[in-house]
């Protein structure tokens, strides 16, 4: 008798946990296939530390084949889901196509950068949702400081050393906090012209930093950012972005070559293409994470609008905590639907609190509702990340130790170019490659000399634009 096939689309927090749970419960009595564009699970909360040079890139990636025994990994991006035919159509990394049939389907495709219709943002900003974007930002920031140090024009030097981050949520706050420390260190090794210092501006239309979190965490983060020299501006955003700077909603023009877009996320476009009822772009599911009318289809994580049983009438938020725990419930319920596990159960949660790493020993945390700051919060935050990582714990701890006692290496690797990480991509986990397929199967055009697509605003000499 053939084994039932379960296809899981996406290996983020929800998809990875669902695959691991299913493999444990079914014990090879079901065929589990994990479809994902990369062969790793990305631990997103530590991405700002990759961008700032604290951690090497592989530290925040966990091998799928190496950690998910009993799960077959298929490299590819899902392009279409045929619910009636119970098939998933995908494109592999080299442009080939394939189809996977299923008896059970788990949609855990996660989320992508959320852009707003602001002139110039799509052309001149860079998101922060995937590993290629973090690697690009690290190189770009390093390059701007080094170019500023060699520039004879104080105005141009100051513009290169001005960095604008839009979005004072979890990601934007950590990016500003960590990278401000990085640029200060770079400036010590690459002396800047007189009067020029690295300047970081954090913008948000909200009234306070970390608006979705406890006010005590917000106050702690705001205090640390301002003490570090970050220019925190609440109630302000971007009206227009250009190659030479950013026009703010209060009328001020900020000369800059760097705009980091951390406004928020939206569900992966695949969710809308499924053709089922949505709630603000997320697939509506019942408390058991099943799609109504489609008992063979489950959804979890950022792709799913899951009823919040703790707050009737509302849905759970798009956070890693929810995704991780929903992945486990999805795995258990899929196994139960196949008669291979325990009885199915609804998704319920208990708020464990949040932790925001602000660089060095600084952090803001409220584990189980207890507000912490300073070194205590830093210890709790790093302990939480080590406990949550499904791999690489020793390597991460070793990098933290080395960063505490050794200077960081301020070098550009040049592995990711601006054109390969556009902010409007539906695949932030993948850097675009010359001639490679995008989400729609179209192929990118090649540049005239290097065989690579030119960046937006590339000059006649073929050099990368510095937006």
C-alpha positions in Angstrom: 0.0 0.0 0.0 1.4 3.4 -1.0 2.1 6.0 1.6 0.0 9.2 1.6 1.9 12.2 0.4 2.0 15.5 2.3 3.4 18.5 0.5 4.5 21.5 2.6 5.1 24.7 0.6 7.6 27.0 2.4 10.3 26.3 5.0 10.0 29.3 7.2 9.2 29.1 10.8 5.8 27.5 10.2 6.8 25.2 7.4 10.0 23.9 9.0 8.2 23.2 12.3 5.3 21.5 10.5 7.7 19.2 8.6 9.7 18.4 11.7 6.5 17.6 13.6 5.1 15.5 10.9 8.3 13.5 10.4 8.3 12.7 14.1 4.7 11.6 14.3 4.4 9.7 11.1 7.6 7.7 11.3 8.0 7.1 7.6 4.3 6.1 7.2 3.7 9.2 5.1 5.8 10.7 2.3 6.6 14.2 3.4 7.9 16.7 0.7 9.1 20.2 1.6 9.1 22.6 -1.4 11.3 25.6 -0.8 13.4 27.9 -3.0 16.5 27.3 -0.8 17.9 24.3 1.0 17.9 26.0 4.4 15.6 27.4 7.1 16.5 31.1 7.8 16.3 32.3 11.4 15.1 35.8 10.6 15.5 37.4 14.0 19.3 37.3 13.8 19.4 38.8 10.3 20.4 42.3 11.6 23.4 40.7 13.2 24.4 39.3 9.8 24.1 42.8 8.2 26.1 44.4 11.0 28.9 41.8 10.8 28.3 40.1 14.2 27.4 36.8 12.7 28.5 35.1 9.5 25.7 34.4 7.0 25.7 30.6 7.4 25.1 30.9 11.2 21.5 31.9 10.7 20.8 29.2 8.1 19.8 25.6 9.1 20.2 22.9 6.5 16.9 21.3 5.6 18.3 17.9 4.4 20.7 17.9 7.4 18.1 18.4 10.1 14.8 17.0 8.7 15.1 13.3 8.6 12.3 11.5 6.8 11.5 14.7 4.8 12.4 15.0 1.1 13.4 18.6 0.1 12.5 19.8 -3.3 14.1 23.0 -4.5 11.7 25.3 -6.2 9.2 28.1 -6.0 5.5 27.3 -6.1 3.8 29.2 -8.9 0.4 27.7 -9.0 -1.8 25.5 -6.7 -4.5 23.4 -8.3 -6.8 22.6 -5.4 -9.3 20.6 -7.5 -6.5 18.5 -9.1 -4.5 18.4 -5.8 -1.3 19.4 -7.4 1.4 22.1 -6.9 3.2 23.5 -9.9 6.7 24.9 -9.3 9.8 26.3 -10.9 13.2 25.0 -9.9 16.3 27.2 -9.5 17.4 26.6 -13.1 14.1 27.5 -14.7 12.7 24.0 -15.1 9.2 23.2 -14.0 7.7 20.4 -12.0 4.4 19.2 -10.5 3.8 17.6 -7.1 0.6 15.7 -6.3 -0.6 15.5 -2.7 -3.2 14.0 -0.4 -2.5 16.8 2.2 -1.2 20.2 1.5 0.3 22.7 4.0 0.7 26.3 2.8 3.4 28.0 4.8 4.8 30.4 2.2 5.4 33.2 4.6 5.6 36.9 3.7 7.4 39.4 1.5 8.3 43.1 1.7 5.3 45.4 1.8 5.8 48.5 -0.4 3.6 51.6 -0.4 2.8 53.7 -3.5 5.5 56.3 -2.7 7.4 57.7 -5.7 10.9 56.4 -6.0 10.8 53.7 -3.3 10.7 50.7 -5.6 13.7 52.1 -7.5 15.9 53.4 -4.7 15.0 51.5 -1.5 16.2 48.1 -0.3 14.1 45.7 1.8 15.3 43.5 4.6 13.5 40.2 4.4 16.1 37.7 3.1 19.7 36.8 3.4 20.7 38.4 0.1 19.3 41.7 1.3 21.3 41.5 4.5 24.5 40.7 2.7 23.9 43.5 0.2 23.2 46.0 2.9 26.4 45.1 4.8 28.5 45.7 1.7 26.6 48.8 0.7 27.0 50.5 4.1 30.7 49.6 4.3 31.2 51.0 0.8 29.5 54.2 1.6 31.7 54.9 4.6 34.8 54.0 2.7 33.8 56.2 -0.3 32.9 59.1 2.1 36.4 58.9 3.7 38.0 59.3 0.3 35.7 62.1 -1.0 37.0 65.7 -1.1 33.5 67.1 -1.1 32.1 67.4 2.5 28.5 67.5 1.2 28.8 64.3 -0.8 30.7 62.7 2.1 28.0 63.6 4.5 25.3 62.3 2.2 27.1 58.9 1.9 27.3 58.7 5.7 23.5 59.4 6.1 21.4 56.3 6.3 17.6 56.4 6.4 15.6 53.5 7.8 11.8 53.6 7.3 9.7 51.6 9.8 10.3 51.6 13.6 8.9 48.1 14.2 10.9 45.1 15.3 13.1 44.9 12.2 13.7 48.5 11.6 14.6 49.2 15.2 17.2 46.4 15.2 18.6 47.4 11.9 19.2 51.0 13.0 20.6 49.9 16.3 23.1 47.4 15.0 24.2 49.2 11.9 24.8 52.5 13.8 27.4 50.6 15.8 28.9 49.1 12.7 29.3 52.5 10.9 30.8 54.1 14.0 33.4 51.3 14.1 34.1 51.7 10.3 34.5 55.4 10.7 37.3 54.8 13.3 39.3 52.9 10.7 38.4 55.1 7.7 38.7 58.7 9.1 36.0 60.9 7.6 36.4 64.6 6.6 36.1 67.1 9.5 32.6 67.5 10.8 31.2 64.3 9.1 30.0 61.5 11.2 27.8 58.4 10.4 24.2 59.5 10.8 21.2 57.2 11.1 17.6 58.4 10.9 14.7 56.1 11.9 11.3 57.1 10.6 7.8 55.9 11.3 4.3 57.4 11.1 3.5 55.8 14.5 3.7 57.8 17.6 6.5 55.7 19.2 9.2 53.1 18.4 7.9 49.5 18.5 4.3 50.6 18.3 2.9 47.1 18.3 4.8 46.1 21.6 4.5 47.0 25.2 5.2 50.7 26.0 7.9 49.8 28.4 9.8 48.0 25.6 9.2 51.0 23.4 10.7 53.5 25.9 13.7 51.3 26.5 14.4 51.0 22.8 13.9 54.7 22.2 16.3 55.6 25.0 19.0 53.2 23.7 18.7 54.4 20.1 18.9 58.1 21.0 21.8 57.5 23.4 23.6 55.8 20.5 23.1 58.8 18.2 20.2 57.5 16.1 17.9 60.4 15.0 14.5 58.9 15.9 11.6 60.7 14.2 8.1 59.6 14.9 5.1 60.8 13.0 7.3 61.2 9.9 7.7 59.1 6.8 8.9 59.3 3.2 7.1 61.4 0.6 9.5 60.7 -2.3 12.8 58.8 -2.7 15.5 59.8 -5.3 19.0 58.8 -6.1 20.3 61.7 -4.2 18.2 61.5 -1.1 14.8 61.3 0.6 12.0 63.9 0.8 10.2 63.5 4.1 6.5 64.2 4.8 7.4 67.2 6.9 9.0 68.8 3.9 12.7 68.3 4.7 15.0 66.8 2.1 17.6 64.5 3.5 20.6 63.9 1.3 21.5 60.2 1.4 22.5 57.3 -0.7 20.8 54.7 1.5 17.1 54.0 2.1 16.3 50.8 4.1 12.6 49.8 3.8 11.4 48.0 6.9 7.7 49.2 6.9 6.3 45.8 7.2 5.4 42.6 5.3 2.5 41.2 3.3 1.6 37.6 2.6 3.3 35.9 -0.3 1.5 36.5 -3.6 0.9 32.8 -4.0 -1.7 33.0 -1.2 -4.0 35.2 -3.3 -3.5 33.0 -6.4 -4.9 30.1 -4.5 -8.4 31.5 -5.0 -9.8 31.0 -1.5 -11.3 33.6 0.8 -8.8 36.1 2.3 -8.5 38.3 5.3 -6.1 41.2 4.4 -4.2 39.0 2.0 -4.0 36.0 4.3 -5.8 32.7 3.7 -8.7 32.3 6.1 -8.5 29.0 8.1 -10.5 27.5 11.0 -9.0 27.1 14.5 -7.6 23.7 13.3 -5.6 25.5 10.5 -7.8 23.9 7.8 -9.1 25.9 4.8 -13.0 25.8 5.0 -14.4 23.5 2.4 -11.0 22.1 1.7 -10.3 19.6 4.5 -7.1 18.4 2.7 -5.6 21.9 2.7 -3.9 23.5 5.8 -2.3 26.9 6.1 -0.2 28.4 8.9 2.3 31.2 9.6 2.1 34.6 7.8 0.1 33.0 5.0 -2.9 32.2 7.2 -5.5 34.3 9.0 -5.8 32.1 12.1 -8.6 32.9 14.6 -7.2 34.1 17.9 -9.1 32.1 20.5 -7.7 34.3 23.2 -9.3 37.4 21.6 -12.6 36.3 19.9 -13.3 38.0 16.6 -9.6 38.7 15.9 -6.8 36.9 14.1 -3.3 36.1 15.3 -0.6 38.5 14.3 2.2 37.9 11.7 5.0 37.0 14.1 7.7 34.3 14.3 6.3 33.1 17.6 2.9 32.4 16.1 4.3 30.8 13.0 6.6 28.5 14.9 3.7 27.3 17.2 1.2 27.1 14.4 3.6 24.9 12.4 3.6 22.4 15.2 -0.2 22.4 15.4 -0.5 22.0 11.7 1.9 19.1 11.7 -0.1 17.4 14.5 -3.4 18.0 12.8 -2.2 16.8 9.4 -1.0 13.6 11.0 -4.3 13.2 12.8 -6.2 13.6 9.6 -4.2 10.7 8.1 -4.9 8.5 11.2 -1.2 8.6 12.1 -1.1 10.8 15.2 -2.9 12.1 18.2 -6.3 13.7 18.1 -6.4 17.1 16.3 -6.5 20.3 18.3 -7.2 23.9 17.8 -4.5 26.5 17.8 -4.3 28.3 21.2 -1.4 30.4 22.4 0.0 32.1 25.4 2.0 35.3 24.9 5.6 34.6 26.0 6.7 38.2 25.6 9.1 39.7 23.1 12.8 40.4 22.9 14.5 43.1 20.8 18.3 43.0 20.4 19.7 46.5 20.3 23.4 45.5 19.8 26.2 44.9 22.2 24.8 44.1 25.6 21.7 46.2 25.0 18.3 44.8 24.5 14.6 45.3 25.5 12.7 42.3 26.6 9.6 41.3 28.6 9.7 37.5 29.1 6.3 36.4 30.5 5.4 40.0 31.0 8.4 41.0 33.1 10.0 44.1 31.6 13.8 44.0 31.4 16.5 46.3 30.0 20.3 46.6 29.8 22.6 43.6 30.4 19.8 41.4 31.9 17.6 41.9 28.8 20.6 41.2 26.6 21.3 37.9 28.3 17.7 36.9 28.1 17.5 37.9 24.4 20.5 35.9 23.4 19.5 33.0 25.5 16.1 33.0 23.8 17.6 33.0 20.4 20.0 30.1 21.2 17.1 28.1 22.6 14.9 28.8 19.6 17.6 28.1 16.9 17.1 24.5 15.6 20.8 24.3 14.8 24.2 26.1 14.7 23.9 27.1 18.4 27.6 26.5 19.2 28.7 28.5 16.1 26.4 31.4 16.9 27.6 31.5 20.5 31.2 31.4 19.2 30.6 34.3 16.9 29.1 36.3 19.7 32.2 35.6 21.9 34.6 36.5 19.1 32.7 39.7 18.4 33.1 40.7 22.1 36.9 40.3 22.1 38.0 40.9 18.5 37.4 43.9 16.0 34.9 43.2 13.2 36.2 42.8 9.7 35.0 45.8 7.7 35.3 44.5 4.2 33.1 44.3 1.1 32.6 40.8 -0.3 30.7 42.0 -3.4 28.6 38.9 -3.5 25.3 40.6 -3.9 24.6 43.6 -6.2 21.8 46.2 -6.0 20.0 45.0 -9.0 19.7 41.4 -7.6 17.7 42.4 -4.5 14.9 44.7 -5.6 12.5 45.6 -2.8 9.4 44.6 -4.7 10.5 41.0 -5.2 8.1 38.2 -4.4 11.2 36.1 -3.5 13.3 37.9 -0.9 15.1 34.6 -0.1 16.6 34.5 -3.6 19.0 37.0 -5.2 18.2 37.5 -8.9 20.8 36.0 -11.3 21.5 36.9 -14.9 19.0 35.0 -17.1 17.3 33.4 -14.1 13.6 33.1 -13.7 11.5 35.4 -11.6 8.2 34.5 -9.9 6.3 34.7 -13.2 8.8 32.7 -15.1 10.1 35.7 -17.1 13.8 36.0 -17.5 15.8 39.0 -16.5 17.6 41.0 -19.2 21.4 41.0 -19.3 23.5 44.1 -19.0 25.7 45.1 -22.0 29.1 44.2 -20.5 29.1 42.1 -17.4 26.3 39.8 -18.3 24.3 41.0 -15.4 21.2 43.2 -15.3 22.0 46.8 -14.6 20.8 48.3 -11.4 18.1 51.0 -11.3 19.9 54.3 -11.9 23.1 52.6 -13.3 25.2 55.3 -14.9 26.8 55.2 -18.4 30.0 53.7 -17.0 28.1 50.6 -15.8 28.8 51.3 -12.1 26.2 50.5 -9.5 23.9 53.2 -8.4 24.4 54.2 -4.8 20.7 54.6 -4.0 
